Amino acid sequence: MSKIYKIKWTSNAKEDLLNIVDYIKKDNLSAARKIYEQIKEKAQSSNFFSLRGRVVPELLKEGITIYRELIAQPYRIMYKIENDTVYIMAIFDSRQNVEELLLQKLLRGHMLTNHRSK
């Protein structure tokens, strides 16, 4: 039997998702809804396996292995597991330079240390 985890979205991840949806809905509201549901469904899985996703390759190169990701094409859902809680940390468009986005978030102090959810 798989362990059931609580899923918590950080404020950073919520902001990422809303920004994605806002951008898409300018051109296509139904596509924005579909992407929103796709990302939420992938991230909210109640039978979350701790090793289900891969370690984020850009962080692995730096020796950081506590952050994993799931793919909801073309988006990457970055998460961290602590005890019985999965923290959704960020959502990235894989067509963008993820290393640059991670650096920007780190410099703003929003991601790797922000575990609070609204």
N, C-alpha and C positions, 0 to 999 in steps of 0.2 A: 504494500500500500504506500502511495506517495504521501509525503508530508504536505500539509496544507499551510500555506504562507499567507500572512496579511500583506496586502498590496497598498503601499503608500506612495503617492505622487509628490515629489518635491515641488516647491513653487517654481523652480527653474524648468522642470519638465512640463508642468502645466502651461507655463508661458510659451515654451517651445511648440507645444501642440496647438495652442491658440494662434500663434503666429503662422504656422503652416496652414491651418484652416482659413484664416483671414486672407492669406495670400491667394489660395486656390479659389476661394469663393468669389473673388473679384471677376473671375472668368467663368466659373462653373460651380454653382451652388450644390448641385447634386453630387459632383465629384468631390467637393469639399466634405460633404456629409459622409460619403463612402470612405474616404481616407480617414476621417475622424473615427468612424466605427471600426475600421480595419486596425488602426493603431491601438485603440482602447481594448478591443477584443484580444489582440495578441499580448498586450501588456497585463491584462487583468486575469489571465488564466489562473483559476483557483488551484490547479494541480501543478503549480510551478515547481520544476525540478531545479535544484540549485546549480546543476551543471548543464542545464538545458541549452543555454546560449554559449557562445564562444567568448573568450577573453578578448577585450577590445584590442585589436592588433596595434593601433597607434600608441596605446598605453603599455602594452606588453613590451614593445621595443625599449621602453624606459624602465622596465622592471616592475611595473604596476600591474598586479594580477587580480585585484579585488573587484574590478569592474568588468561586467560581462555585457553582452548585447544579444538582442533578438532582431531578426530582420523582418520587416513588413514592407517589402519592396515599394518604393526605393528608400524607405526610411529605416533607420537604425535606432532601436530602443535600448538605451544604456541603463543598466541597473546594478545595484549592489545588494547583497544579502547580508543581513545582520540578524542572528538568532532566528526568530520565526517571522521576520518581516523582509519583504522585498521592497527596496526603495527604487522607484523609477527616477533616474537622475537627469536624463536628457533625451531628447529626440533629435536626430540629425538626418538631413537629407544626404544620402550617400553620394549624390552627384556633386556635393560641395567638398571643399578641402576640410576634412574632419580635423586634421591636426591643427589647422588655423582656428577653427571654431572652438576646439578644446582649450587652446591657449587663451583665446579671448575670454572664455568663461572662467578659466582659472584666474586670470588677471583681474577680472571683476569680482572674484571671490564668490561666485554663485553656485559652483557645481560641487566639487569634490568635498567641500566641507559643509554644504547646505543639505541637511537632512530634514529640515522642517517642512511640513506640508500645511497648506491653508485649511 
